Amino acid sequence: MSGLSDHFDLIPGARQIFDLSVDLVQKYCGMSVPFYNFDGSRDQLNDWATK
């Protein structure tokens, strides 16, 4: 992760960074995609990795 990890604030337990090249992006109409509200971040993974 050296090199790329300098661009991020790493969380406890971080193991991978994906370096991707995207060739094509397509849109969807969104007519059947439900709405979701963001209620907050989950801390379980960070708590586990810190222990």
N, CA, C and O atoms as a Tinker XYZ file with bonds, in Angstrom:
   204  protein
     1  N      0.819000   -1.200000    0.000000    73     2
     2  CA     0.000000    0.000000    0.000000    64     1     3
     3  C      0.859000    1.259000    0.000000    63     2     4     5
     4  O      0.330000    2.369000   -0.060000    81     3
     5  N      2.146000    1.101000    0.066000    73     3     6
     6  CA     2.990000    2.290000    0.084000    64     5     7
     7  C      2.821000    3.054000   -1.218000    63     6     8     9
     8  O      2.597000    2.453000   -2.269000    81     7
     9  N      2.924000    4.350000   -1.156000    73     7    10
    10  CA     2.726000    5.193000   -2.330000    64     9    11
    11  C      1.290000    5.661000   -2.439000    63    10    12    13
    12  O      1.015000    6.847000   -2.254000    81    11
    13  N      0.365000    4.757000   -2.736000    73    11    14
    14  CA    -1.045000    5.122000   -2.838000    64    13    15
    15  C     -1.643000    5.466000   -1.483000    63    14    16    17
    16  O     -2.522000    6.323000   -1.389000    81    15
    17  N     -1.173000    4.809000   -0.443000    73    15    18
    18  CA    -1.751000    5.041000    0.879000    64    17    19
    19  C     -1.504000    6.454000    1.386000    63    18    20    21
    20  O     -2.198000    6.914000    2.293000    81    19
    21  N     -0.531000    7.146000    0.817000    73    19    22
    22  CA    -0.267000    8.529000    1.230000    64    21    23
    23  C     -1.424000    9.457000    0.889000    63    22    24    25
    24  O     -1.518000   10.549000    1.449000    81    23
    25  N     -2.307000    9.048000   -0.018000    73    23    26
    26  CA    -3.435000    9.874000   -0.447000    64    25    27
    27  C     -4.675000    9.698000    0.433000    63    26    28    29
    28  O     -5.676000   10.383000    0.223000    81    27
    29  N     -4.626000    8.801000    1.402000    73    27    30
    30  CA    -5.806000    8.467000    2.193000    64    29    31
    31  C     -5.510000    8.535000    3.687000    63    30    32    33
    32  O     -4.370000    8.359000    4.119000    81    31
    33  N     -6.560000    8.796000    4.469000    73    31    34
    34  CA    -6.501000    8.623000    5.917000    64    33    35
    35  C     -6.875000    7.170000    6.177000    63    34    36    37
    36  O     -8.050000    6.811000    6.098000    81    35
    37  N     -5.896000    6.334000    6.485000    73    35    38
    38  CA    -6.155000    4.908000    6.645000    64    37    39
    39  C     -6.878000    4.629000    7.950000    63    38    40    41
    40  O     -6.565000    5.216000    8.986000    81    39
    41  N     -7.847000    3.729000    7.889000    73    39    42
    42  CA    -8.582000    3.321000    9.076000    64    41    43
    43  C     -7.897000    2.106000    9.677000    63    42    44    45
    44  O     -7.152000    1.421000    8.976000    81    43
    45  N     -8.122000    1.819000   10.943000    73    43    46
    46  CA    -7.527000    0.624000   11.543000    64    45    47
    47  C     -7.961000   -0.630000   10.780000    63    46    48    49
    48  O     -9.134000   -0.769000   10.434000    81    47
    49  N     -7.044000   -1.518000   10.522000    73    47    50
    50  CA    -7.360000   -2.756000    9.826000    64    49    51
    51  C     -7.350000   -2.642000    8.313000    63    50    52    53
    52  O     -7.664000   -3.616000    7.628000    81    51
    53  N     -6.998000   -1.479000    7.766000    73    51    54
    54  CA    -6.969000   -1.321000    6.310000    64    53    55
    55  C     -5.954000   -2.283000    5.719000    63    54    56    57
    56  O     -4.833000   -2.389000    6.215000    81    55
    57  N     -6.349000   -3.000000    4.642000    73    55    58
    58  CA    -5.469000   -4.003000    4.055000    64    57    59
    59  C     -5.270000   -3.824000    2.558000    63    58    60    61
    60  O     -4.272000   -4.308000    2.023000    81    59
    61  N     -6.174000   -3.151000    1.863000    73    59    62
    62  CA    -6.095000   -3.122000    0.410000    64    61    63
    63  C     -6.471000   -1.749000   -0.128000    63    62    64    65
    64  O     -7.282000   -1.032000    0.458000    81    63
    65  N     -5.869000   -1.406000   -1.244000    73    63    66
    66  CA    -6.273000   -0.251000   -2.042000    64    65    67
    67  C     -6.399000   -0.765000   -3.469000    63    66    68    69
    68  O     -5.480000   -1.408000   -3.976000    81    67
    69  N     -7.511000   -0.494000   -4.117000    73    67    70
    70  CA    -7.730000   -0.915000   -5.494000    64    69    71
    71  C     -7.405000    0.244000   -6.423000    63    70    72    73
    72  O     -7.933000    1.344000   -6.253000    81    71
    73  N     -6.554000    0.010000   -7.390000    73    71    74
    74  CA    -6.194000    0.989000   -8.413000    64    73    75
    75  C     -6.897000    0.554000   -9.696000    63    74    76    77
    76  O     -6.493000   -0.423000  -10.326000    81    75
    77  N     -7.960000    1.287000  -10.090000    73    75    78
    78  CA    -8.825000    0.866000  -11.193000    64    77    79
    79  C     -8.694000    1.787000  -12.387000    63    78    80    81
    80  O     -8.370000    2.967000  -12.251000    81    79
    81  N     -8.948000    1.241000  -13.537000    73    79    82
    82  CA    -9.081000    2.005000  -14.767000    64    81    83
    83  C    -10.465000    1.692000  -15.323000    63    82    84    85
    84  O    -10.759000    0.534000  -15.621000    81    83
    85  N    -11.313000    2.697000  -15.468000    73    83    86
    86  CA   -12.700000    2.502000  -15.893000    64    85    87
    87  C    -12.800000    2.769000  -17.394000    63    86    88    89
    88  O    -12.410000    3.833000  -17.874000    81    87
    89  N    -13.329000    1.784000  -18.127000    73    87    90
    90  CA   -13.477000    1.911000  -19.571000    64    89    91
    91  C    -14.849000    2.424000  -19.984000    63    90    92    93
    92  O    -14.969000    3.133000  -20.984000    81    91
    93  N    -15.889000    2.072000  -19.224000    73    91    94
    94  CA   -17.249000    2.411000  -19.620000    64    93    95
    95  C    -18.118000    2.577000  -18.383000    63    94    96    97
    96  O    -18.041000    1.782000  -17.446000    81    95
    97  N    -18.937000    3.608000  -18.388000    73    95    98
    98  CA   -19.897000    3.843000  -17.311000    64    97    99
    99  C    -21.263000    4.004000  -17.952000    63    98   100   101
   100  O    -21.418000    4.763000  -18.909000    81    99
   101  N    -22.261000    3.289000  -17.426000    73    99   102
   102  CA   -23.611000    3.397000  -17.960000    64   101   103
   103  C    -24.558000    3.863000  -16.874000    63   102   104   105
   104  O    -24.385000    3.541000  -15.699000    81   103
   105  N    -25.559000    4.624000  -17.280000    73   103   106
   106  CA   -26.587000    5.095000  -16.356000    64   105   107
   107  C    -27.761000    4.129000  -16.343000    63   106   108   109
   108  O    -27.964000    3.362000  -17.284000    81   107
   109  N    -28.518000    4.178000  -15.281000    73   107   110
   110  CA   -29.765000    3.443000  -15.204000    64   109   111
   111  C    -30.878000    4.479000  -15.089000    63   110   112   113
   112  O    -30.627000    5.630000  -14.736000    81   111
   113  N    -32.061000    4.082000  -15.377000    73   111   114
   114  CA   -33.170000    5.042000  -15.363000    64   113   115
   115  C    -33.559000    5.430000  -13.942000    63   114   116   117
   116  O    -34.059000    6.533000  -13.723000    81   115
   117  N    -33.342000    4.549000  -12.978000    73   115   118
   118  CA   -33.643000    4.865000  -11.589000    64   117   119
   119  C    -35.099000    4.749000  -11.206000    63   118   120   121
   120  O    -35.470000    5.086000  -10.082000    81   119
   121  N    -35.927000    4.283000  -12.110000    73   119   122
   122  CA   -37.372000    4.243000  -11.832000    64   121   123
   123  C    -37.741000    3.199000  -10.785000    63   122   124   125
   124  O    -38.756000    3.350000  -10.105000    81   123
   125  N    -36.947000    2.149000  -10.640000    73   123   126
   126  CA   -37.306000    1.116000   -9.661000    64   125   127
   127  C    -36.301000    1.038000   -8.513000    63   126   128   129
   128  O    -36.338000    0.092000   -7.726000    81   127
   129  N    -35.409000    2.013000   -8.410000    73   127   130
   130  CA   -34.422000    2.016000   -7.344000    64   129   131
   131  C    -35.012000    2.739000   -6.136000    63   130   132   133
   132  O    -35.421000    3.894000   -6.253000    81   131
   133  N    -35.063000    2.080000   -4.979000    73   131   134
   134  CA   -35.679000    2.727000   -3.802000    64   133   135
   135  C    -34.792000    3.836000   -3.238000    63   134   136   137
   136  O    -33.583000    3.853000   -3.469000    81   135
   137  N    -35.401000    4.756000   -2.501000    73   135   138
   138  CA   -34.679000    5.805000   -1.797000    64   137   139
   139  C    -34.181000    5.260000   -0.459000    63   138   140   141
   140  O    -34.908000    4.547000    0.232000    81   139
   141  N    -32.964000    5.591000   -0.102000    73   139   142
   142  CA   -32.408000    5.210000    1.187000    64   141   143
   143  C    -31.852000    6.452000    1.859000    63   142   144   145
   144  O    -31.244000    7.301000    1.206000    81   143
   145  N    -32.058000    6.555000    3.145000    73   143   146
   146  CA   -31.508000    7.672000    3.909000    64   145   147
   147  C    -30.232000    7.227000    4.608000    63   146   148   149
   148  O    -30.173000    6.131000    5.165000    81   147
   149  N    -29.213000    8.077000    4.578000    73   147   150
   150  CA   -27.975000    7.788000    5.290000    64   149   151
   151  C    -28.177000    8.158000    6.748000    63   150   152   153
   152  O    -28.356000    9.331000    7.077000    81   151
   153  N    -28.149000    7.159000    7.620000    73   151   154
   154  CA   -28.373000    7.392000    9.050000    64   153   155
   155  C    -27.080000    7.567000    9.821000    63   154   156   157
   156  O    -27.107000    8.006000   10.971000    81   155
   157  N    -25.952000    7.236000    9.221000    73   155   158
   158  CA   -24.672000    7.406000    9.889000    64   157   159
   159  C    -23.725000    6.273000    9.546000    63   158   160   161
   160  O    -24.118000    5.263000    8.961000    81   159
   161  N    -22.481000    6.461000    9.921000    73   159   162
   162  CA   -21.463000    5.447000    9.672000    64   161   163
   163  C    -21.499000    4.391000   10.768000    63   162   164   165
   164  O    -21.932000    4.662000   11.888000    81   163
   165  N    -21.045000    3.192000   10.440000    73   163   166
   166  CA   -20.957000    2.117000   11.422000    64   165   167
   167  C    -19.532000    2.053000   11.951000    63   166   168   169
   168  O    -18.578000    2.202000   11.187000    81   167
   169  N    -19.384000    1.836000   13.238000    73   167   170
   170  CA   -18.074000    1.825000   13.881000    64   169   171
   171  C    -17.572000    0.423000   14.216000    63   170   172   173
   172  O    -16.462000    0.282000   14.729000    81   171
   173  N    -18.357000   -0.610000   13.940000    73   171   174
   174  CA   -17.995000   -1.962000   14.354000    64   173   175
   175  C    -16.646000   -2.405000   13.791000    63   174   176   177
   176  O    -15.843000   -2.980000   14.525000    81   175
   177  N    -16.376000   -2.156000   12.515000    73   175   178
   178  CA   -15.130000   -2.605000   11.907000    64   177   179
   179  C    -13.933000   -1.896000   12.541000    63   178   180   181
   180  O    -12.937000   -2.541000   12.868000    81   179
   181  N    -14.018000   -0.599000   12.715000    73   179   182
   182  CA   -12.925000    0.141000   13.340000    64   181   183
   183  C    -12.710000   -0.302000   14.783000    63   182   184   185
   184  O    -11.572000   -0.438000   15.231000    81   183
   185  N    -13.798000   -0.525000   15.508000    73   183   186
   186  CA   -13.675000   -0.974000   16.905000    64   185   187
   187  C    -12.996000   -2.334000   16.974000    63   186   188   189
   188  O    -12.140000   -2.560000   17.829000    81   187
   189  N    -13.384000   -3.260000   16.059000    73   187   190
   190  CA   -12.793000   -4.593000   16.035000    64   189   191
   191  C    -11.314000   -4.534000   15.683000    63   190   192   193
   192  O    -10.498000   -5.193000   16.326000    81   191
   193  N    -10.954000   -3.738000   14.654000    73   191   194
   194  CA    -9.571000   -3.672000   14.206000    64   193   195
   195  C     -8.671000   -3.000000   15.248000    63   194   196   197
   196  O     -7.495000   -3.344000   15.364000    81   195
   197  N     -9.210000   -2.060000   15.994000    73   195   198
   198  CA    -8.437000   -1.386000   17.025000    64   197   199
   199  C     -8.108000   -2.332000   18.178000    63   198   200   201
   200  O     -7.038000   -2.234000   18.778000    81   199
   201  N     -9.037000   -3.254000   18.488000    73   199   202
   202  CA    -8.792000   -4.223000   19.567000    64   201   203
   203  C     -7.699000   -5.153000   19.162000    63   202   204
   204  O     -7.334000   -6.048000   19.925000    81   203
